[in-house]
């Protein structure tokens, strides 16, 4: 199968998750919505159900969700509720709601009220002290509760062996996505920013075994090509999510390729593997404990500005000339972190721009001007 055909298939899936959901339901499969982020999807997969990513939408307008959400909630959370209310995602059999930030924390209650308890909502509280024994125990307790609630929806117990098998499936998928991100940098003449985004986004709407098989085909086709001699510029992207095709098309208009990313919706989701043996719930807890360099996770070495240095090194190691930070509107953690991130980037001599974005953006004039000017600066 050709690269164009494979990319087109991923793009169609990424652009129409509702069609995916309807197809799985017609096959008799149960589907569980998974809100951002670091939820143990492996438990859903082990239960024989399909994990379905919920990261808002670029095509919808917030209307009914306003009845339940404060105006300062980020659009990702509001649009997740909107899609449950307007029928886009009402075929889900349940929703896992992590509480990784102050906006996500009350969303389970909003969903429960809005959906009149017709949709099971599984509350998930991650520990901020992830590595100490008490943090691991707390995480195990939380994941055990998620497992119990998923068993109720599935109507059958989830065996340890099934979880360990799902961990292997997910580790294989994460490895394939890491390889794709590297190959996309080497073949940015073929994998444009919009195509890169679509391929990675499709992973949220497919069973991982199915997705990984298709992605490995794409990786094989890309590896067969000679490494391109890119004459444009390259950047690293950072933020929670940057999947808007209209925004990414501006990169392509200005001959900008994405060398790597520090995006929660993309590479942060597949940076870290889980142990493949022992107690499977503890293995998943260790995986979360090993997550690092994320603005929403407590850093035990916070005085050292490790995340800023990590992002700066990512730019250097990827061969990029600068960084584009997609700042989610009304995201307090990102806004508070920015001075420290800017300090690290400035110290490393790395040019960057900060773009305020949300999923209700319809006018890209300012973003286009900023990206054009940035492209001119970093190409000098």
C-alpha positions as CSV (number, residue, x, y, z in Angstrom):
1,X,0.0,0.0,0.0
2,X,1.4,3.4,-1.0
3,X,2.3,6.2,1.5
4,X,-0.4,8.4,0.0
5,X,-3.1,5.7,0.5
6,X,-2.0,5.0,4.1
7,X,-1.9,8.6,5.0
8,X,-5.3,9.2,3.4
9,X,-6.8,6.4,5.5
10,X,-5.4,7.8,8.7
11,X,-6.6,11.3,7.7
12,X,-10.2,10.1,7.1
13,X,-10.2,8.4,10.5
14,X,-8.8,11.5,12.2
15,X,-11.3,13.8,10.5
16,X,-14.4,11.7,11.3
17,X,-14.2,10.0,14.7
18,X,-18.0,9.8,14.9
19,X,-18.0,7.4,11.9
20,X,-15.4,5.3,13.6
21,X,-17.5,5.1,16.8
22,X,-20.6,4.2,14.8
23,X,-18.7,1.5,13.0
24,X,-17.5,-0.1,16.2
25,X,-20.9,0.0,17.7
26,X,-22.4,-1.8,14.6
27,X,-19.8,-4.5,15.2
28,X,-21.2,-5.0,18.7
29,X,-18.2,-3.5,20.4
30,X,-18.4,-1.3,23.6
31,X,-16.5,1.9,23.5
32,X,-15.1,4.0,26.4
33,X,-14.4,7.7,26.0
34,X,-11.0,8.7,27.4
35,X,-10.5,12.3,28.3
36,X,-7.1,13.9,28.6
37,X,-4.7,12.5,29.7
38,X,-2.5,9.7,31.1
39,X,-5.5,7.4,31.6
40,X,-4.7,3.7,31.6
41,X,-6.2,2.8,28.2
42,X,-4.7,-0.7,28.5
43,X,-7.4,-1.6,31.0
44,X,-10.1,-0.7,28.4
45,X,-8.4,-2.7,25.8
46,X,-7.9,-5.7,28.2
47,X,-11.7,-5.6,28.8
48,X,-12.3,-6.2,25.1
49,X,-13.6,-2.6,24.6
50,X,-12.4,0.2,22.4
51,X,-10.7,3.2,24.1
52,X,-11.9,6.4,22.3
53,X,-9.9,9.6,22.8
54,X,-11.8,12.8,23.7
55,X,-9.8,15.9,22.9
56,X,-12.5,18.3,21.9
57,X,-13.2,19.2,18.3
58,X,-12.1,21.9,15.8
59,X,-15.5,21.8,13.9
60,X,-18.0,22.4,16.6
61,X,-19.4,25.5,18.4
62,X,-19.9,25.4,22.2
63,X,-23.6,25.8,22.8
64,X,-25.3,23.4,25.2
65,X,-22.1,22.8,27.3
66,X,-22.3,26.4,28.4
67,X,-25.2,25.5,30.7
68,X,-22.8,23.3,32.8
69,X,-19.3,24.8,32.4
70,X,-17.8,28.1,33.6
71,X,-16.8,30.4,30.8
72,X,-13.1,30.1,31.8
73,X,-13.1,26.3,31.2
74,X,-10.7,25.5,28.3
75,X,-12.5,24.6,25.1
76,X,-11.1,21.0,25.1
77,X,-13.2,20.1,28.2
78,X,-16.2,22.1,27.1
79,X,-16.3,20.5,23.7
80,X,-16.0,17.0,25.2
81,X,-19.2,17.7,27.0
82,X,-20.8,19.4,23.9
83,X,-20.2,16.2,21.9
84,X,-21.9,14.1,24.5
85,X,-24.9,16.5,24.5
86,X,-25.3,17.0,20.7
87,X,-25.1,13.3,19.8
88,X,-21.6,13.1,18.4
89,X,-20.3,10.9,21.2
90,X,-23.5,9.7,22.9
91,X,-22.9,6.1,21.6
92,X,-20.1,5.7,24.2
93,X,-20.7,3.1,26.9
94,X,-18.7,5.1,29.5
95,X,-16.2,7.9,30.0
96,X,-13.0,8.0,32.0
97,X,-12.4,11.5,33.4
98,X,-8.8,12.1,34.7
99,X,-8.4,15.0,37.1
100,X,-4.9,16.1,36.0
101,X,-5.9,19.8,36.0
102,X,-8.4,22.1,37.8
103,X,-10.7,22.2,34.7
104,X,-10.8,18.4,34.3
105,X,-11.4,17.8,38.0
106,X,-15.1,18.8,38.0
107,X,-15.9,17.5,34.5
108,X,-17.0,14.1,35.8
109,X,-19.7,15.9,37.8
110,X,-20.8,18.0,34.9
111,X,-21.0,14.9,32.7
112,X,-23.0,13.0,35.3
113,X,-25.5,15.8,35.6
114,X,-25.7,16.6,31.9
115,X,-26.1,13.0,30.9
116,X,-28.6,12.2,33.8
117,X,-26.4,9.3,34.9
118,X,-27.2,7.4,31.7
119,X,-23.5,7.4,30.8
120,X,-21.2,5.7,33.4
121,X,-18.4,8.2,34.4
122,X,-15.2,6.8,35.9
123,X,-13.4,9.4,38.0
124,X,-9.6,9.1,38.0
125,X,-7.4,11.0,40.3
126,X,-3.6,10.7,39.6
127,X,-1.1,11.3,42.4
128,X,1.3,14.2,41.9
129,X,3.9,12.5,44.1
130,X,4.3,9.7,41.6
131,X,7.5,8.0,42.5
132,X,7.4,7.4,46.3
133,X,5.8,4.2,47.5
134,X,2.7,6.0,48.8
135,X,2.3,7.6,45.4
136,X,2.5,4.3,43.6
137,X,0.0,2.8,46.1
138,X,-2.4,5.6,45.5
139,X,-2.1,5.2,41.7
140,X,-2.7,1.4,42.1
141,X,-5.8,2.1,44.2
142,X,-7.1,4.5,41.5
143,X,-6.4,2.1,38.6
144,X,-8.0,-0.8,40.5
145,X,-11.1,1.3,40.8
146,X,-11.1,2.1,37.1
147,X,-10.7,-1.7,36.5
148,X,-13.7,-2.5,38.7
149,X,-15.9,0.1,37.0
150,X,-14.8,-1.1,33.5
151,X,-15.7,-4.7,34.5
152,X,-19.2,-3.5,35.4
153,X,-19.6,-2.0,31.9
154,X,-18.0,-5.0,30.1
155,X,-20.0,-7.4,32.2
156,X,-17.0,-9.6,32.8
157,X,-13.8,-9.6,34.9
158,X,-10.6,-8.3,33.4
159,X,-7.8,-10.9,33.9
160,X,-4.3,-10.0,34.8
161,X,-3.0,-11.9,31.8
162,X,-5.3,-9.8,29.5
163,X,-3.9,-6.6,31.0
164,X,-0.3,-7.7,30.5
165,X,-1.1,-8.6,26.9
166,X,-2.6,-5.2,26.4
167,X,0.5,-3.5,27.8
168,X,2.6,-5.3,25.2
169,X,0.2,-4.2,22.5
170,X,0.4,-0.6,23.7
171,X,4.2,-0.7,24.1
172,X,4.4,-1.9,20.5
173,X,2.2,1.0,19.4
174,X,4.2,3.6,21.3
175,X,7.4,2.3,19.7
176,X,5.8,2.5,16.3
177,X,4.7,6.1,16.9
178,X,8.1,7.1,18.2
179,X,9.6,5.7,15.0
180,X,7.0,7.5,12.9
181,X,7.9,10.8,14.6
182,X,11.5,10.3,13.8
183,X,10.8,9.3,10.2
184,X,8.5,12.3,9.7
185,X,11.4,14.5,10.5
186,X,13.6,12.7,8.0
187,X,10.9,12.8,5.3
188,X,9.2,16.1,6.0
189,X,8.9,16.6,2.2
190,X,6.4,13.7,2.3
191,X,4.9,14.0,5.8
192,X,3.7,17.6,6.0
193,X,2.5,19.1,9.3
194,X,-1.1,18.3,8.5
195,X,-0.3,14.7,7.5
196,X,1.9,14.2,10.6
197,X,-0.9,15.4,12.8
198,X,-3.6,13.2,11.1
199,X,-1.5,10.1,11.4
200,X,-0.9,10.6,15.2
201,X,-4.4,11.8,15.8
202,X,-5.9,8.6,14.3
203,X,-4.4,6.6,17.1
204,X,-7.0,8.0,19.5
205,X,-9.9,6.5,17.5
206,X,-8.6,3.0,16.7
207,X,-7.8,-0.2,18.6
208,X,-4.1,0.0,19.1
209,X,-3.3,-3.4,17.4
210,X,-5.2,-2.3,14.3
211,X,-3.6,1.1,14.3
212,X,-0.1,-0.2,14.9
213,X,-0.3,-2.7,12.0
214,X,-1.2,0.1,9.6
215,X,1.4,2.5,11.0
216,X,4.2,-0.1,10.7
217,X,3.3,-0.3,7.0
218,X,3.7,3.4,6.7
219,X,7.0,3.4,8.6
220,X,8.3,0.7,6.3
221,X,7.4,2.7,3.2
222,X,9.0,5.8,4.7
223,X,12.2,4.0,5.6
224,X,12.6,2.9,2.0
225,X,12.8,6.5,0.9
226,X,16.1,8.5,0.9
227,X,16.3,11.1,3.7
228,X,15.1,14.4,2.3
229,X,17.3,17.5,1.9
230,X,14.9,19.9,3.4
231,X,15.4,23.5,2.1
232,X,12.8,25.1,4.4
233,X,12.9,25.5,8.1
234,X,12.0,23.2,10.9
235,X,10.4,23.8,14.3
236,X,9.4,21.9,17.4
237,X,5.8,22.3,18.5
238,X,4.8,22.4,22.2
239,X,1.5,22.6,24.1
240,X,-1.6,20.5,24.9
241,X,-2.9,20.0,21.4
242,X,-2.2,21.5,17.9
243,X,-4.3,19.4,15.5
244,X,-6.2,22.2,13.7
245,X,-5.6,21.6,9.9
246,X,-6.2,25.2,9.0
247,X,-3.5,26.3,11.5
248,X,-1.0,23.6,10.4
249,X,-1.6,24.6,6.7
250,X,0.0,27.9,7.5
251,X,3.2,26.0,8.4
252,X,3.1,24.4,5.0
253,X,2.4,27.8,3.2
254,X,5.6,29.1,4.8
255,X,7.7,25.9,4.1
256,X,7.9,25.0,7.8
257,X,8.3,21.3,8.8
258,X,7.8,19.8,12.3
259,X,11.0,18.2,13.4
260,X,9.6,16.9,16.7
261,X,6.9,17.8,19.3
262,X,6.4,18.3,23.0
263,X,2.6,18.0,22.7
264,X,0.3,16.2,25.2
265,X,-2.0,15.0,22.4
266,X,1.0,13.7,20.4
267,X,4.5,12.6,21.7
268,X,3.8,13.0,25.4
269,X,1.3,10.2,25.0
270,X,3.8,7.7,23.8
271,X,7.1,8.7,25.4
272,X,7.1,6.1,28.2
273,X,6.4,2.3,28.1
274,X,5.0,0.2,30.9
275,X,6.8,-2.9,32.3
276,X,5.6,-6.1,30.7
277,X,5.7,-8.4,33.6
278,X,4.7,-8.6,37.3
279,X,1.6,-7.1,38.7
280,X,-0.1,-5.4,35.7
281,X,-1.8,-2.6,37.7
282,X,1.5,-1.8,39.4
283,X,3.2,-1.8,36.0
284,X,0.8,0.8,34.8
285,X,1.4,2.8,38.0
286,X,5.1,2.7,37.3
287,X,4.5,3.9,33.8
288,X,2.7,7.0,35.1
289,X,5.4,7.5,37.7
290,X,8.0,7.5,34.9
291,X,6.3,10.3,33.0
292,X,8.2,13.5,33.2
293,X,8.8,17.0,31.8
294,X,5.1,17.8,31.7
295,X,3.7,21.1,32.9
296,X,0.8,19.4,34.6
297,X,3.0,16.9,36.6
298,X,4.8,17.9,39.8
299,X,8.5,18.0,39.3
300,X,10.5,17.0,42.4
301,X,13.4,19.0,41.0
302,X,11.3,22.0,40.1
303,X,14.0,24.5,41.2
304,X,16.2,23.3,38.4
305,X,13.8,24.2,35.5
306,X,14.3,20.7,34.1
307,X,11.3,20.9,31.7
308,X,12.6,24.1,30.1
309,X,16.0,22.4,29.6
310,X,14.3,19.3,28.2
311,X,12.3,21.3,25.6
312,X,15.4,23.3,24.7
313,X,17.4,20.1,24.2
314,X,14.6,18.6,22.1
315,X,14.9,21.6,19.7
316,X,18.6,21.2,19.4
317,X,18.6,17.4,19.0
318,X,15.9,17.4,16.4
319,X,17.7,19.8,14.2
320,X,15.0,22.4,14.4
321,X,15.6,26.2,14.2
322,X,13.0,27.2,16.7
323,X,9.9,26.4,18.8
324,X,6.3,27.2,18.3
325,X,4.3,27.1,21.6
326,X,0.6,26.6,21.2
327,X,-0.8,28.2,24.4
328,X,-4.2,26.9,25.2
329,X,-6.5,29.7,26.2
330,X,-7.5,29.7,29.9
331,X,-4.9,27.1,30.8
332,X,-3.4,28.4,34.1
333,X,-0.6,25.8,34.4
334,X,0.7,26.6,30.9
335,X,0.5,30.3,31.4
336,X,2.3,30.1,34.8
337,X,5.0,27.9,33.4
338,X,5.8,30.2,30.4
339,X,8.3,32.5,32.1
340,X,10.4,29.5,33.1
341,X,10.2,28.0,29.7
342,X,11.0,31.2,28.0
343,X,14.1,31.6,30.3
344,X,15.4,28.2,29.3
345,X,14.8,28.8,25.6
346,X,16.5,32.3,25.7
347,X,19.4,30.9,27.7
348,X,19.9,28.2,25.0
349,X,19.6,30.8,22.2
350,X,16.5,29.2,20.7
351,X,14.0,31.5,19.0
352,X,10.3,30.8,19.8
353,X,6.9,32.3,19.4
354,X,3.8,31.8,21.6
355,X,0.4,31.5,19.9
356,X,-2.8,31.7,21.9
357,X,-5.1,29.0,20.6
358,X,-8.4,27.2,21.4
359,X,-10.7,24.9,19.5
360,X,-13.1,27.7,18.7
361,X,-10.6,29.6,16.5
362,X,-12.1,30.6,13.2
363,X,-9.9,33.6,12.3
364,X,-6.3,32.7,11.7
365,X,-5.1,36.1,10.4
366,X,-3.0,36.9,13.5
367,X,-1.5,33.4,13.6
368,X,-0.6,33.6,9.9
369,X,1.2,36.9,10.4
370,X,3.1,35.6,13.4
371,X,4.1,32.4,11.8
372,X,5.2,34.2,8.6
373,X,7.4,36.6,10.5
374,X,8.8,33.8,12.6
375,X,9.7,31.8,9.5
376,X,11.5,34.8,8.1
377,X,13.5,35.2,11.3
378,X,14.6,31.6,11.8
379,X,15.5,31.2,8.1
380,X,18.2,33.9,8.3
